[in-house]
Amino acid sequence: MSQVRVRLKHQITIPTRIAEAAHIKPNDMLEVAFANGVVTLVPVNRKARKESAMAYAGIARGLWGQTTAEIEADLNGGRDTWER
């Protein structure tokens, strides 16, 4: 574990090998949080990518109907419009 010194204006320098491993570059924005005695730095652009695919589960629920019969009828109606 690396140690850093907090400067007079509460500034720190992230060690090069850690910054490179975390893909942190100059002018990147970091979100700083403090919880349960732990300070964390999270790159802002990385937060969006952390979203799980399961976050999208069920977003289309009810779009084609509420029951299996309604969904099947909607699918069959769409299939009738296809060119063959």
ChimeraX attribute file (.defattr): number of C-alpha atoms within 10 A of each C-alpha:
attribute: neighborCount
match mode: 1-to-1
recipient: residues
	/A:1	2
	/A:2	7
	/A:3	8
	/A:4	10
	/A:5	10
	/A:6	10
	/A:7	9
	/A:8	7
	/A:9	6
	/A:10	7
	/A:11	10
	/A:12	11
	/A:13	11
	/A:14	14
	/A:15	11
	/A:16	11
	/A:17	10
	/A:18	11
	/A:19	13
	/A:20	11
	/A:21	8
	/A:22	11
	/A:23	11
	/A:24	16
	/A:25	11
	/A:26	6
	/A:27	6
	/A:28	10
	/A:29	14
	/A:30	14
	/A:31	11
	/A:32	11
	/A:33	10
	/A:34	9
	/A:35	7
	/A:36	5
	/A:37	6
	/A:38	7
	/A:39	9
	/A:40	11
	/A:41	11
	/A:42	14
	/A:43	16
	/A:44	13
	/A:45	12
	/A:46	12
	/A:47	10
	/A:48	9
	/A:49	8
	/A:50	8
	/A:51	10
	/A:52	9
	/A:53	7
	/A:54	7
	/A:55	8
	/A:56	9
	/A:57	9
	/A:58	8
	/A:59	8
	/A:60	9
	/A:61	9
	/A:62	11
	/A:63	9
	/A:64	14
	/A:65	15
	/A:66	10
	/A:67	10
	/A:68	10
	/A:69	10
	/A:70	13
	/A:71	15
	/A:72	13
	/A:73	14
	/A:74	14
	/A:75	13
	/A:76	11
	/A:77	11
	/A:78	10
	/A:79	10
	/A:80	9
	/A:81	8
	/A:82	7
	/A:83	5
	/A:84	4
